[in-house]
Amino acid sequence: MSILYLVGTPIGNLEDVTLRALRVLEEASLIAAEDTRRARVLLERYDISTPVTSYFEGNRRRKLRKVLAALERGDVALISEAGMPGLSDPGYELVRAALERGHRVVSVPGPSAPITALVVSGLPGDRFLYLGFLPRRPAQRRALLERVAAMAWTLVVFEAPHRLREALADLEAVLGGDRPVAVCRELTKQFEEIWRGTLSEARARFATQEPRGEFTLVIGGAEEEKWDEEQVRAALEERLVRGVPRPQAAREVAGLSGWGRRQVYELGMQMGKSARRKGC
């Protein structure tokens, strides 16, 4: 069986491509590209002559069979418009179809706009939610934001320049104007710009400055509400009564309460000692 390679390509600076990616692109029998024009710029830069076919949202159903047929004859490389394939493109459908037919799927890691924006944002990166492009229709966009408004995770979204102002207005209205945000524009390119502030400040800034380029927004999560001791005790007791082991119960309650796991575990030990004394 053949291999479907998921190849990460530069998100702006062509020098960010890896040596492994270049080798795979050169050795593949076919390259399936979300944007053939951008693909050819990269391939010409590194003198790679592998045949290229388009595979994007608009033609995915028609082209899926062609790419799968090529995969029967040899290895195929899948690349997105920029970054890692499968995030904001129909790559996952090709991956699923290839796996169903017994082919191997191999990732060739490379640049990623969401991760690049996240690490330079100055916001927590241990827990984040990638939302891709926000819905175009205002009602759908606000509905999505309302679903994640209470989450303490950092949010990462893409937005087109002509919708940036509307998106910032909805983000401010739903999430609150004091949320921290990093507005990342043209990442890794010559005119890269990373603006940091609050959502209110971002809306005001781009109300007077014409948005240009490709934008990735990184927004701070909601502040976690820390439970009081009574709430923690009740949650622990409920789990212990159900037979949940104390270490596991402590981990679960710590994740919900904003308390440290050790704090919760020690409280559970105190509760156990108190219960034993009462039983004597």
C-alpha positions as CSV (number, residue, x, y, z in Angstrom):
1,M,0.0,0.0,0.0
2,S,1.1,3.6,-0.6
3,I,1.6,6.5,1.8
4,L,-0.4,9.7,2.0
5,Y,1.9,12.3,3.4
6,L,0.5,15.4,5.2
7,V,3.2,17.9,4.5
8,G,3.5,21.2,6.4
9,T,4.4,24.1,4.2
10,P,5.4,27.7,5.0
11,I,2.8,30.1,6.2
12,G,4.7,33.1,4.7
13,N,8.4,32.8,4.7
14,L,9.5,30.1,2.2
15,E,12.7,29.5,4.2
16,D,10.6,27.8,6.9
17,V,10.1,24.7,4.9
18,T,11.8,21.6,6.3
19,L,14.4,19.4,4.5
20,R,12.1,16.4,5.0
21,A,9.2,18.2,3.5
22,L,11.2,19.1,0.4
23,R,12.4,15.4,0.0
24,V,8.8,14.1,0.3
25,L,7.5,16.6,-2.2
26,E,10.2,15.7,-4.6
27,E,9.7,11.9,-4.3
28,A,5.9,11.8,-4.3
29,S,4.1,10.7,-7.4
30,L,1.6,13.5,-7.0
31,I,1.0,16.6,-4.9
32,A,-2.6,17.4,-4.0
33,A,-2.6,21.1,-3.2
34,E,-5.4,23.4,-1.8
35,D,-4.0,26.3,-3.8
36,T,-2.0,25.2,-6.8
37,R,-0.7,28.7,-7.5
38,R,0.9,29.0,-4.0
39,A,2.1,25.5,-4.3
40,R,4.0,26.2,-7.5
41,V,5.7,29.2,-6.0
42,L,7.2,26.9,-3.4
43,L,8.0,24.1,-5.8
44,E,9.7,26.5,-8.3
45,R,11.7,28.0,-5.5
46,Y,13.2,24.6,-4.7
47,D,13.2,23.2,-8.2
48,I,10.7,20.5,-7.6
49,S,8.8,19.2,-10.7
50,T,6.4,16.7,-9.1
51,P,2.9,16.9,-10.8
52,V,0.3,19.0,-8.9
53,T,-3.4,18.7,-8.8
54,S,-5.9,20.9,-7.0
55,Y,-7.8,19.6,-4.0
56,F,-9.9,22.1,-2.1
57,E,-13.3,22.7,-0.6
58,G,-15.0,23.5,-3.9
59,N,-13.9,20.4,-5.8
60,R,-13.2,17.9,-3.0
61,R,-15.9,15.5,-3.9
62,R,-14.9,15.4,-7.6
63,K,-11.2,15.2,-6.9
64,L,-11.3,12.7,-4.1
65,R,-11.5,9.8,-6.5
66,K,-8.7,11.1,-8.6
67,V,-6.4,11.5,-5.6
68,L,-7.3,8.1,-4.3
69,A,-6.6,6.5,-7.7
70,A,-3.2,8.2,-7.7
71,L,-2.6,6.8,-4.2
72,E,-3.1,3.3,-5.6
73,R,-0.2,3.8,-7.9
74,G,2.2,5.6,-5.6
75,D,2.8,7.9,-2.7
76,V,0.8,11.2,-2.6
77,A,1.7,14.4,-0.7
78,L,-1.2,16.6,0.5
79,I,-0.5,20.3,1.2
80,S,-2.8,23.1,2.3
81,E,-2.7,26.7,1.1
82,A,-0.3,27.3,4.0
83,G,0.7,25.5,7.2
84,M,-0.4,22.0,8.1
85,P,-3.1,20.3,6.0
86,G,-6.3,19.1,7.7
87,L,-7.0,22.1,9.9
88,S,-9.0,24.5,7.8
89,D,-9.3,22.5,4.6
90,P,-11.0,19.2,3.6
91,G,-7.8,17.2,4.2
92,Y,-9.4,15.1,6.9
93,E,-11.8,13.6,4.3
94,L,-8.9,12.4,2.2
95,V,-7.1,11.0,5.3
96,R,-10.2,9.1,6.3
97,A,-10.7,7.7,2.8
98,A,-7.1,6.7,2.5
99,L,-7.2,4.9,5.9
100,E,-10.3,3.0,4.9
101,R,-8.5,1.7,1.9
102,G,-5.6,0.4,3.9
103,H,-3.0,3.1,3.0
104,R,-0.6,4.6,5.5
105,V,-1.0,8.2,6.6
106,V,2.2,10.0,7.7
107,S,2.6,13.5,9.0
108,V,5.5,15.6,7.9
109,P,5.3,18.4,10.6
110,G,5.8,22.0,9.6
111,P,4.7,25.6,10.3
112,S,1.2,26.2,11.7
113,A,-0.4,29.6,11.9
114,P,-2.5,28.8,15.0
115,I,0.5,27.6,17.0
116,T,2.8,30.3,15.7
117,A,0.3,33.0,16.8
118,L,-0.3,31.3,20.1
119,V,3.3,31.1,21.2
120,V,4.0,34.8,20.4
121,S,0.8,36.1,21.9
122,G,1.9,36.1,25.5
123,L,-1.3,34.2,26.5
124,P,-1.5,30.8,28.1
125,G,-0.8,28.0,25.7
126,D,-1.3,25.0,27.9
127,R,-5.0,24.8,27.1
128,F,-6.4,26.4,24.0
129,L,-9.3,25.9,21.6
130,Y,-8.8,26.5,17.8
131,L,-12.0,27.7,16.2
132,G,-10.7,28.2,12.6
133,F,-12.6,30.9,10.7
134,L,-15.5,32.3,12.5
135,P,-18.9,32.0,10.8
136,R,-19.6,34.7,8.3
137,R,-23.2,35.3,9.4
138,P,-23.4,37.5,12.5
139,A,-26.0,35.4,14.3
140,Q,-24.1,32.2,13.8
141,R,-20.8,33.9,14.8
142,R,-22.4,35.2,18.0
143,A,-24.0,31.9,18.8
144,L,-20.6,30.1,18.5
145,L,-18.9,32.7,20.7
146,E,-21.6,32.4,23.4
147,R,-20.9,28.7,23.5
148,V,-17.3,29.2,24.4
149,A,-17.6,32.5,26.4
150,A,-17.3,30.8,29.8
151,M,-14.3,28.6,28.9
152,A,-11.1,29.4,30.6
153,W,-9.1,28.2,27.6
154,T,-7.3,30.5,25.2
155,L,-9.1,30.9,21.9
156,V,-7.4,31.0,18.5
157,V,-9.4,32.1,15.4
158,F,-8.7,33.1,11.8
159,E,-10.4,36.1,10.2
160,A,-10.4,37.7,6.8
161,P,-9.5,41.4,6.6
162,H,-12.9,42.5,5.3
163,R,-14.7,40.8,8.3
164,L,-12.2,41.7,11.0
165,R,-14.1,44.8,12.3
166,E,-17.4,42.9,12.6
167,A,-15.6,40.0,14.3
168,L,-13.9,42.2,16.8
169,A,-17.2,43.9,17.6
170,D,-18.9,40.6,18.2
171,L,-16.0,39.3,20.2
172,E,-16.1,42.4,22.5
173,A,-19.9,42.2,22.9
174,V,-20.0,38.5,23.7
175,L,-16.7,37.9,25.6
176,G,-16.3,41.3,27.2
177,G,-14.1,44.2,26.2
178,D,-11.5,43.5,28.9
179,R,-10.4,40.2,27.4
180,P,-6.7,40.2,26.4
181,V,-6.1,39.7,22.7
182,A,-3.2,39.4,20.3
183,V,-4.0,40.4,16.7
184,C,-1.4,38.7,14.5
185,R,-1.1,39.8,10.9
186,E,1.0,38.4,8.1
187,L,2.9,35.9,10.3
188,T,6.5,35.2,9.3
189,K,6.2,37.6,6.3
190,Q,8.2,40.8,5.8
191,F,5.4,43.0,7.3
192,E,4.5,40.8,10.2
193,E,2.7,42.7,12.9
194,I,1.6,41.5,16.4
195,W,-0.6,43.9,18.2
196,R,-1.5,43.2,21.9
197,G,-4.2,44.7,24.0
198,T,-7.8,44.2,25.0
199,L,-10.8,43.5,22.7
200,S,-12.1,47.0,23.3
201,E,-8.8,48.5,22.3
202,A,-8.5,46.2,19.3
203,R,-12.0,47.2,18.1
204,A,-11.1,50.9,18.4
205,R,-7.7,50.5,16.7
206,F,-9.0,48.7,13.7
207,A,-12.0,51.0,13.4
208,T,-9.7,53.7,12.1
209,Q,-7.0,51.5,10.5
210,E,-7.9,49.6,7.4
211,P,-7.3,45.8,8.0
212,R,-5.0,44.3,5.4
213,G,-3.4,40.8,5.2
214,E,-4.2,37.5,6.9
215,F,-5.2,37.7,10.5
216,T,-5.0,35.2,13.4
217,L,-6.5,36.3,16.7
218,V,-5.5,34.8,20.0
219,I,-8.0,35.7,22.8
220,G,-7.5,35.1,26.5
221,G,-10.0,32.7,28.2
222,A,-12.5,33.6,30.9
223,E,-11.3,33.9,34.4
224,E,-11.8,30.7,36.4
225,E,-14.1,31.1,39.4
226,K,-12.4,29.4,42.3
227,W,-14.7,27.3,44.5
228,D,-15.0,27.9,48.2
229,E,-14.1,25.1,50.6
230,E,-17.7,24.0,51.1
231,Q,-18.1,23.4,47.4
232,V,-14.9,21.4,47.2
233,R,-15.9,19.3,50.1
234,A,-19.3,18.5,48.6
235,A,-17.8,17.6,45.2
236,L,-15.2,15.4,46.9
237,E,-17.7,13.7,49.1
238,E,-20.0,13.0,46.1
239,R,-17.2,11.2,44.3
240,L,-15.9,9.3,47.3
241,V,-19.4,8.0,48.1
242,R,-19.6,6.7,44.5
243,G,-16.4,4.8,45.1
244,V,-14.1,7.0,43.1
245,P,-10.5,6.5,44.4
246,R,-9.3,9.5,46.4
247,P,-6.4,10.4,44.0
248,Q,-8.8,10.4,41.0
249,A,-11.4,12.3,42.9
250,A,-8.8,15.0,43.8
251,R,-7.7,15.3,40.1
252,E,-11.3,15.7,38.9
253,V,-12.3,18.2,41.6
254,A,-9.1,20.2,41.1
255,G,-9.8,20.5,37.4
256,L,-13.3,21.9,38.1
257,S,-12.6,24.1,41.2
258,G,-9.5,26.1,40.5
259,W,-7.8,24.5,43.5
260,G,-4.5,22.7,43.3
261,R,-4.6,18.9,43.1
262,R,-2.5,18.6,46.3
263,Q,-4.8,21.0,48.1
264,V,-7.8,19.0,47.2
265,Y,-6.1,15.7,48.1
266,E,-5.1,17.0,51.5
267,L,-8.6,18.2,52.1
268,G,-9.9,14.7,51.2
269,M,-7.5,13.2,53.7
270,Q,-8.8,15.5,56.4
271,M,-12.3,14.6,55.6
272,G,-11.4,10.9,55.9
273,K,-9.8,11.4,59.3
274,S,-12.8,13.4,60.5
275,A,-15.2,10.7,59.3
276,R,-13.2,7.9,61.1
277,R,-13.2,9.9,64.4
278,K,-16.9,10.3,64.2
279,G,-17.3,6.6,63.6
280,C,-15.4,5.6,66.7
